[in-house]
Amino acid sequence: MEQNQLDRETFSCSICLDLLKDPVTIPCGHSYCRKCIKTHWNGEDQKGIHSCPQCRQTFRRRPVLKKNTILAALVEQLKKTGLQAAPADHCYAGPEDVACDFCTGRKLKAIKSCLFCLASYCEKHLQPHYNSAPFKKHKLVEPSKNLQENICSRHDEVMKMFCRTDQKCICSLCLMDEHKGHDTVSAAAERTERQRELEVRREEIQQRIQDREKDVKLLQQEVEAINHSADKTVEDSEKIFTELIRLIQKRSSDVKQQIRSQQETEVSRVKELQEKLEQEITELKRKDAELKQLSNTEDHNQFLHNYPSLSALSESTHSSSINIRPLRYFEDVTAAVSELRDKLQDILRDTWTNISLTLTEVEVLQSEPEPKSRAGFLKYSCEIKLDPNTTNSYLLLTEENRKVTLMGQHQSYSSHPDRFTLWPQVLSRESLTGRCYWEVERRGLEVSVAVAYKNISRAGSGNECIFGNNDKSWALECSQEGYKFGHNKIWTSISGPGSSRVGVYLDHRAGLLSFYSVSETMTLLHRVQTTFTQPLHAGVLVGYPSSAEFCEPK
């Protein structure tokens, strides 16, 4: 046996752990299946260095593979003698696997379990069930660790019957003993009946899946329509605003051009008058110089001789004084443009209000109305599971984390930063967005049904962590005295019929939160209309002695 094991190891590929197929030997002397070593080296191509999987020797150039003819011949000879490679490690049963009941030593994984033999078999030990006639009627199933559950603990026999009265599997001796006179059938017959029910339920589930897939498709179409409409509106509005900006720029350019043209005209007029006045000044200075020269003549006869030849002073063509306009010139234009700006601002403000109202109307149109009946609410049912990491240490979680009860002593919870340290509160594991509905069944003196943001305070010695006593939570307090609603430390008494069940409807997008008293009818207790800025979590606060259970959607 040891020699056979040695042969297996000698002629097995260390990569696939099977007998060598098309064996090749690499430069370091180790041998592999051609396909195995090629696949190994293909993975190393990017590194540029190839190695031996066994000794780790590296080769800068990828070695050329040549068939090892001696090894190939030996492997073929071993195959003819019936020797096979040792099972790979992954064929042996691990802690999580079902082991073969007939293997000795290290057990192989079972590939089938027999409900008749109540044993599990690997491929080798299963062969009699395929080859031997007495075994062919046995029922083979996928490997199971629970075969012993098919044995009656009282009579140590296989349980092949089902008691409908007690709803449990029994053996034939149970049928004659404690289950005598009960409604019993064979386990196979009960399975057939339950299988029919299961198929009906599957059909219902598949129909619901199809319906939900249609809804998802419709919602996807709505998303695409919203995106298309928004994109087109943005594009159109950008074009309109661009045209408006271009028009304003054109008007600005026109005003500038008109101002510059008028400026040139006015400056030219003033300069022309200025030049004429300067010419007159020059002429007057010349005449003044002549008169001065004559005035300075000492010879009286010469003075009197030249005086008549002086030309008369011509009248000025301009008034003796220039009327200067007030220094305003184009200020009137500035005032007119300012007036235009103010009017445009008023128009844009009014128009923007209309645009905002239109966008709000679009959003409201897309929000579905609140259901009118319990059946309508149940369409939005969601399964709520409470988060153990948020549970106060005096609260006990049961019913698969749907029910919470206030206890008189600490529970063994590990330390966690999400845990409510002082008040007997707990939050749901799931975050809530979109439209959701759930119901809470309460027992005892006081239970608060709430929703809260995830970042609500969890620790503190004051009341700021209580649901409804901060701006991060909304709570309906249910007690023997009646109902109270609280948010941000403001509590309001609410009248309504007493009921052990409270229904909560949330339309996160529309900012709608409603609490209902649920019995044979639904009565609205309180409705909140606000804007939720974060996903919400369902929550409850449980007084002593009280409990609250999140009901399964039905």
Secondary structure, 3 states (H helix, E strand, C coil): CHHHHHHHHHCECCCCCCECCCEEECCCCCEEEHHHHHHHHHCCHHHCCEECCCCCCEECCCCCCCECHHHHHHHHHHHHCCCCCCCCHHHECCCCCCECCCCCCCCEECCEEECCCCEEECHHHHHHHHHCHHHCCCCEECCCCCHHHHECCCCCCECCEEECCCCEEECHHHHHCCCCCCCEEEHHHHHHHHHHHHHHHHHHHHHHHHHHHHHHHHHHHHHHHHHHHHHHHHHHHHHHHHHHHHHHHHHHHHHHHHHHHHHHHHHHHHHHHHHHHHHHHHHHHHHHHHHHHHHCCCCHHHHHHHHHHCCCCCCCCCCCCCCCCCCCCCHHHHHHHHHHHHHHHHHHHHHHHHHHHHHHHHHHHHCCCCCCCHHHHHCCECCCCECHHHCCCCEEEECCCCEEEECCCCCCCCCCCCCCCCCCEEEECCCECCEEEEEEEEEECEEEEEEEECCCCCCCCCCCCCCCCCCCEEEEEEECCEEEEEECCEEEEECCCCCCEEEEEEECCCCEEEEEEECCCEEEEEEEECCCCCCEEEEEEECCCEEEEECCCC
